[in-house]
Amino acid sequence: MRILFIGDMVGKPGRRMVSESLPYLRAKEGPFDFVLANGENAAAGRGLTAKVAEELFDMGIDGLTSGNHIWDKKEFIPLLDEESRVVRPANYPPGCPGSGVMVLRKGGLALGVINLQGRVFMPPTDCPFRKIDELLRDMDAMPVFVDLHAEATSEKKVMGAYLDGRVSVLVGTHTHVQTADEEVLPRGTAYISDVGMTGSFSSAIGMTVESVMPKFLTGLPSRFEVATEDLRLNGVVVDVDYETGIALDIRRVSIKWEEWV
């Protein structure tokens, strides 16, 4: 099984980068059995909408993970109970809309996808370690892909060791900065601390530097604007033995707009 995971897409520029580059990636790195992406910033840089989600599915993305910004577009929150191809972090308290787990099926293959959120330097949530234990007890035998949306690399590293051999893939998201520590852990779990982002790299993690700078200079709120220059796509391609769930390889993807234009 070959899986492409696309790092946090930021606004329309990020969506455009995915739309334009997916055919190139399929030719270079594919074919992919499943294409996943983190979509929590896909709508105007914060949150998700039904229209944007459908646009991404039409591009060939099979499932969307998210994070703390999934709640930013209020009109989308009720849809989390209806759209089975979008997950929010599973360790939000009981009663929150949506699910933190989805099972994707295609071509006779099944892939379990779990979304978690870290707690270090993040909004308060339930314990992701205890939550993943609970979820894995209920998962049927199949490859399981986990997106841990977290700030601290240390928390992600510990989760990697905790889940090694219990899931096929654990990727980190949220910081929008791709790390160079991809590896298959000793018991067969593919790991990377952060996949990175898809959008403008002439920016402050996807937003124009000019719109973000006042917040750091004054400490006052400022209106962030999605940046549009120097578009790139960050992601990972993971190969998994479907029968055993053991990861065979993980490799980073980082491409610029000019590479196929």
TAZI-V115345 format. One record per pair of residues at least 4 apart in sequence whose C-alpha atoms are under 7 Angstrom apart, sorted by sequence separation. I is the first residue (numbers start at 1). GAP is how many residues later the second one is. If there is no record, write none. Layout:
i | gap
I | GAP
I | GAP
This chain:
i | gap
10 | 4
11 | 4
12 | 4
13 | 4
14 | 4
15 | 4
16 | 4
17 | 4
18 | 4
21 | 4
22 | 4
23 | 4
24 | 4
25 | 4
26 | 4
41 | 4
42 | 4
43 | 4
48 | 4
49 | 4
50 | 4
51 | 4
52 | 4
53 | 4
54 | 4
55 | 4
56 | 4
57 | 4
66 | 4
76 | 4
79 | 4
92 | 4
105 | 4
106 | 4
118 | 4
119 | 4
127 | 4
128 | 4
129 | 4
130 | 4
131 | 4
132 | 4
133 | 4
135 | 4
152 | 4
153 | 4
154 | 4
155 | 4
156 | 4
157 | 4
158 | 4
159 | 4
160 | 4
163 | 4
184 | 4
185 | 4
203 | 4
204 | 4
208 | 4
209 | 4
213 | 4
214 | 4
215 | 4
241 | 4
255 | 4
257 | 4
9 | 5
25 | 5
26 | 5
41 | 5
42 | 5
43 | 5
48 | 5
56 | 5
57 | 5
105 | 5
119 | 5
184 | 5
185 | 5
201 | 5
203 | 5
204 | 5
215 | 5
240 | 5
241 | 5
9 | 6
26 | 6
40 | 6
41 | 6
42 | 6
43 | 6
71 | 6
80 | 6
104 | 6
105 | 6
119 | 6
184 | 6
185 | 6
200 | 6
203 | 6
215 | 6
240 | 6
241 | 6
40 | 7
41 | 7
103 | 7
104 | 7
183 | 7
184 | 7
199 | 7
215 | 7
240 | 7
241 | 7
40 | 8
103 | 8
104 | 8
183 | 8
214 | 8
239 | 8
240 | 8
39 | 9
43 | 9
90 | 9
103 | 9
182 | 9
183 | 9
239 | 9
88 | 10
90 | 10
102 | 10
103 | 10
118 | 10
160 | 10
182 | 10
212 | 10
239 | 10
87 | 11
88 | 11
89 | 11
90 | 11
102 | 11
117 | 11
181 | 11
211 | 11
238 | 11
239 | 11
87 | 12
88 | 12
101 | 12
102 | 12
116 | 12
181 | 12
211 | 12
212 | 12
238 | 12
87 | 13
101 | 13
211 | 13
237 | 13
238 | 13
87 | 14
100 | 14
101 | 14
179 | 14
211 | 14
236 | 14
237 | 14
87 | 15
100 | 15
179 | 15
236 | 15
237 | 15
81 | 16
156 | 16
178 | 16
179 | 16
236 | 16
80 | 17
81 | 17
85 | 17
177 | 17
178 | 17
207 | 17
208 | 17
235 | 17
236 | 17
70 | 18
80 | 18
84 | 18
178 | 18
207 | 18
208 | 18
235 | 18
78 | 19
177 | 19
207 | 19
208 | 19
234 | 19
235 | 19
77 | 20
168 | 20
169 | 20
170 | 20
171 | 20
172 | 20
176 | 20
177 | 20
206 | 20
207 | 20
234 | 20
64 | 21
65 | 21
66 | 21
67 | 21
164 | 21
168 | 21
169 | 21
170 | 21
171 | 21
172 | 21
173 | 21
175 | 21
176 | 21
206 | 21
233 | 21
234 | 21
47 | 22
48 | 22
63 | 22
64 | 22
65 | 22
66 | 22
67 | 22
145 | 22
150 | 22
165 | 22
167 | 22
168 | 22
169 | 22
170 | 22
171 | 22
172 | 22
173 | 22
232 | 22
233 | 22
46 | 23
47 | 23
63 | 23
64 | 23
65 | 23
66 | 23
144 | 23
145 | 23
146 | 23
147 | 23
148 | 23
149 | 23
150 | 23
151 | 23
164 | 23
165 | 23
171 | 23
172 | 23
173 | 23
232 | 23
233 | 23
47 | 24
49 | 24
143 | 24
144 | 24
145 | 24
146 | 24
147 | 24
148 | 24
149 | 24
150 | 24
151 | 24
164 | 24
165 | 24
171 | 24
203 | 24
232 | 24
36 | 25
39 | 25
47 | 25
48 | 25
90 | 25
91 | 25
143 | 25
144 | 25
145 | 25
146 | 25
147 | 25
148 | 25
149 | 25
164 | 25
231 | 25
232 | 25
35 | 26
36 | 26
37 | 26
38 | 26
39 | 26
40 | 26
46 | 26
47 | 26
50 | 26
89 | 26
90 | 26
91 | 26
147 | 26
231 | 26
15 | 27
35 | 27
36 | 27
37 | 27
38 | 27
39 | 27
40 | 27
49 | 27
88 | 27
89 | 27
200 | 27
202 | 27
4 | 28
34 | 28
35 | 28
36 | 28
37 | 28
38 | 28
41 | 28
48 | 28
87 | 28
89 | 28
200 | 28
201 | 28
202 | 28
3 | 29
8 | 29
9 | 29
40 | 29
122 | 29
176 | 29
200 | 29
201 | 29
2 | 30
3 | 30
4 | 30
5 | 30
6 | 30
7 | 30
8 | 30
9 | 30
11 | 30
12 | 30
40 | 30
112 | 30
118 | 30
121 | 30
200 | 30
201 | 30
2 | 31
3 | 31
4 | 31
5 | 31
6 | 31
7 | 31
8 | 31
10 | 31
11 | 31
12 | 31
111 | 31
112 | 31
113 | 31
114 | 31
115 | 31
116 | 31
117 | 31
118 | 31
120 | 31
160 | 31
200 | 31
201 | 31
1 | 32
2 | 32
3 | 32
4 | 32
5 | 32
6 | 32
9 | 32
10 | 32
11 | 32
12 | 32
93 | 32
110 | 32
111 | 32
112 | 32
113 | 32
114 | 32
115 | 32
116 | 32
117 | 32
118 | 32
120 | 32
199 | 32
200 | 32
8 | 33
9 | 33
11 | 33
92 | 33
93 | 33
111 | 33
112 | 33
113 | 33
114 | 33
115 | 33
116 | 33
117 | 33
199 | 33
11 | 34
91 | 34
92 | 34
198 | 34
199 | 34
10 | 35
91 | 35
198 | 35
91 | 36
157 | 36
197 | 36
198 | 36
91 | 37
156 | 37
197 | 37
196 | 38
195 | 39
196 | 39
19 | 40
91 | 40
153 | 40
195 | 40
195 | 41
65 | 50
67 | 50
189 | 57
190 | 57
188 | 58
189 | 58
188 | 59
190 | 59
190 | 60
184 | 63
184 | 65
184 | 66
183 | 67
182 | 68
182 | 69
168 | 72
168 | 77
168 | 78
168 | 79
67 | 82
143 | 99
143 | 102
142 | 103
8 | 165
7 | 166
8 | 168
45 | 181
17 | 182
44 | 182
14 | 184
14 | 185
13 | 186
13 | 187
7 | 188
8 | 188
9 | 188
10 | 188
7 | 189
8 | 189
9 | 189
10 | 189
7 | 190
8 | 190
9 | 190
7 | 191
10 | 196
17 | 214
11 | 215
13 | 215
17 | 215
17 | 216
7 | 227
6 | 228
7 | 228
6 | 229
5 | 230
6 | 230
5 | 231
4 | 232
5 | 232
4 | 233
3 | 234
4 | 234
2 | 235
3 | 235
2 | 236
3 | 236
24 | 236
2 | 237
1 | 238
2 | 238
1 | 239
1 | 240
1 | 241
